[in-house]
């Protein structure tokens, strides 16, 4: 992962039928590294396979809040074993989601706490998912010592005040497609007020496509559109943006 190219800190590469083609297009566009997070337990072997097949890919294994019902002693043992593999650089994406249709809060919290403890035991950072549950996620991170793992708060959409609390816990903030949308207000406001060293880029492809592709399936090759918006808001050159955000991602993910 070249420090002067962009690094996509959150890409669901396993959701694409032709991942090699997506990587080829993204590499040609200037993206030199990719972190692919887990969602369901049954998807973990595929993530490891991708990380072994492509040297620019690293895996993050974990249960997304929607898969919290899969957490069990057996799952815990399996994840602990996977975390010993060098291709697995983080636990994720994990957290809480208060959206309708998600598993009950108690199931989500049990899975979240268990995975945080595994991350700490393995010395791995975490990729956080948080929607409609900010205060609870921050509370659990403090209770479980999350500041000792650190990581990335994926798709950050909170206030400047919340951003400061997240950074105090050692988490960088992931910015993606929504930052580029014409009606974006909060994201640009937060981005302009952050310390340089806590900003990272993510595509979240195939979700959350950047402008002008909102009606299309997102692609990692469009990460430079997000980088260009960051550069504009921060007053950086594109080269500075690549260097700063990639350095940040490598630091918090211990790459």
Order of alpha helices (4+ residues) and beta strands (2+ residues): beta-alpha-beta-alpha-beta-alpha-beta-alpha-beta-alpha-beta-alpha-beta-alpha-beta-alpha-alpha
